[in-house]
Amino acid sequence: MGREPHILLVDDERDIRDPLAAYLGKNGMRVTKAESAAAARQVLAAHAIDILLLDIMMPGEDGLSLAGFVRATTGTPIILLTAMAEETDRIVGLEMGADDYVTKPFSPRELLARIKAVLRRSGGAGEAVHAPDAAGYAFGPWVLRTGERELVGQDGVAVPLSTGEYNLLLAFVTHPKRVLSRDQLLDLSQGRELAAFERSIDNHISRLRRKIEADPADPKLIKTVWGGGYTLASDVKRL
């Protein structure tokens, strides 16, 4: 059995934070609580975190700002905790690299299921995952290293990828020059748990293009096939 997944729960409302932490703790999770973004940054600097549960609306630095910092510096999966009225913030959060979101009030059981799904996709502590046979995939000027789960350019510098971005790119490099529909990409990269969030595929594609294309407005690597989906147009070499 793997170790307990370490969850960082960031929410300024104690009546949400404490009962949720207790519930997750009873279900095999190790939970560290933080009441603010500032407190969360201290935890992130001191501990290895498997997944971040992050409230969007908080006094001081808000959850979206913290999510941007986490995504730019780590590959830690992020699930946003949002209010029903925060649809724009949810979309922005997904575009910034959040892996999923739940709306308040939510069922702790549903949240636990989503946490386990994200951990499975990310290879987190909750589930064993099978690594691809190849140590990496070279395409265009890039190498996707599967052992380290990182994207490296010709200069040897690693580009941070969210869990969703990594899984999506892995789907492309293992199926090069094939037109993949959004449904196929969901199956290959995320599983059907997020089928309701099909638009997240387009958000991940947009973010990937900003990271790997010389001109994201005129992509040469990940191309749109109108009416069909997307394709990785580059040759791919297994390393």
N, C-alpha and C positions, 0 to 999 in steps of 0.2 A: 504494500500500500504506500502511495506517495505521501509526502508531508502535507500538512494542512496548508491550503492556499492562504496567503497573507493579503488581506483586504484592507485598504485605507478608505474609511467612510468619512466623507467631508460634508457636513451639514450643520448650519448654525442653529437649527431647532432641536433642542434636547429631547423633546417628546417624540421626535422621529428618530434621532440618532441613537438613543439608548435602547429602546425596544428592538430596533432593527439589528443593532449589534448583538444583542442577546439572542435573537432568533438565528442569526447567521452562525453565531458561536455554537449553538445547540445542533447545528447541521454541518459540523465539520470544518468550519472556517475559523481562521485566526483573524480577529478584527482589531485594528487600531483606529480610534476615533479622533477626529479633528473638528473643531468648531469654526475654523476659518481657513482661508487660503494660506495665510501666514503660518499657521500651525501645521498645515499640510505640507508646506515646503520643508519645514524642519524634519518631519517624519520621512519624507522622500529622500532627504539628504542623509538620513541615518540608517534607513532600512531598505531591504529589497522588497518591493511591493509587487504582487502578482496581478492585482486589478484595482482600479480606482473607481469608487462610487462617489459621484461628485454632484452636489446641488448647484444649480446655475445661479439662483438669486441668493446672494449673501452680502452682508454689509462689508464695506471695504473692497478688496479685490474680489471680483465675481468669479463664478465657476468657469466661464468661457475663457477668461484671461489665464486662469490656472491651467485649463485644458490645453491652451496654446503653448504654454511653457513646457508642460509634460510631453506633449507630442513632439516639440522641437528638440527635446533633449533625451528622450527615452522611447522605448517601444512598449511601455506599460499600457495595457488595455484600459479603456475608459468607458464607463457607463454613466450617462447623465441622468440625474433625478430632476424632473422638470414639472412645472405647474401646467395645467391644461391650456392656459392662455399664452404659453410661451412658444408657440409654433415656430416663429421666426428664429428664436434662440436655438430651438432644437435643430433646425436646418443648418444654422451657422455652426452649431456644435458638430454635426456630422461632417460638414465641409472641412472643419478644422482637424478632423481625425478621430472623433469619438466613434467607438465601435457599436454602441447601441444606446437606447434611452428608454426610460419608463416614466410615465406621467403620474403625478400625485393626484389623488390618493391611489396607491398601488398595493397589490397583494404581495406580501413578503414571499409567498410561495412562488409567484410568477417571477419576482426579482431573482430568487435563488436559481430558478431554471435558466434565466438569462445569464447569470453569472457562470453557471456550469457550461453553458453553450459557448460563451466567449472564451473561457479557459480551455475548452477542447480545441477551439480554432487556433488559439495562441500557443498551445503546448504548455499551458500553465500547470501548476502543481496538482490540480484536481484530477487530471486524466493523463494516461499514457498515450502518446501519439507516435506514429511511425514516421521516421525521417525519410525523405526521398533517397533513392539509391545514389544519386549524383551528389558530389560535394558542392557543386555550384553550376550555374548556367551563365554562359557568356553570350551577350547579344548587343549588337551595336557597340557603343563605347562603355558598356556596363557589365558588371558581374554580380549576379544574385547569389550570395553565399548562403546555402541552406543550413549549414551547421550553426553559423552565427546569426542567421536570419537577418542579414543586412545587405544593402545595395552599395556597391563600391564602384567609383568612377575610375577613369584612366590615371588620375592623379593619386589613387590609393586612398582617397578620403571617403569614408562611409557616409551615406545619406540616410538620415533617420526615416523609418517607415512605420506607420501605424500597423496594427495587426491586420486590419482589413486591407490595407495597401499591400502588405507583404503577401497575404494569401491570394489576392487578386493577381499580383504580378507572377506569383508561382504558377497560377492557373494558365497564364499566358505563355510563360516560357516552357511549360510542359505540353503545350498544344500550339506550337508556333504555326503561323500562316493558315490557321483555321478560323473561320468565322464563328464566333461564340455569341449566342444570344444572351440577353440579360438573365433569363432563367438558367441557362447552362452555367453562366458565371456564378450565379448564386449557389448552384449545386457544387461547383468545383471549388469555390473559394470560401464560402461561408456556411453552407448547409441550408436546409429549408427553414431553420429557425427564424431567419430574417426575411422570409419570402414577402412579408407584408411591407418591407422597407426596400422594395426593388429600386427606388430612386437613389438609394445609397450607392449602387453600382456606378451610376453616372457621376456622383460626387467623388468617389474613389478614383475613377478614370481621370476626372479633371485635375485632382491633386497629383496623381502619378505623372500626368503630362507636364505639369509645372516643374516636376522634379527631374524627369528624364529626357524631355524633348529640348532640342536647341531652340525651337520656336513653338511653344505650346499652342499658338493659334494656327499653326500649320504642321501638325504632327506627322512625323515620318515613321515612328516606331509603332505606337498604338493608334490604329486608324479606325474611324467610324465607317461601318458598312450600313448605309441607309436602308432601313427596313429589316436589317438582319442582326446587327449587334456591333461587335468590335473584333478586331483581329490584330495580333502582333505580326507586323510585316517583316520583321527582321529574321535572318537566320539565327539559329540558336545552337551553341556547342556545349555539350556536357563536359564538365571538368572532373 
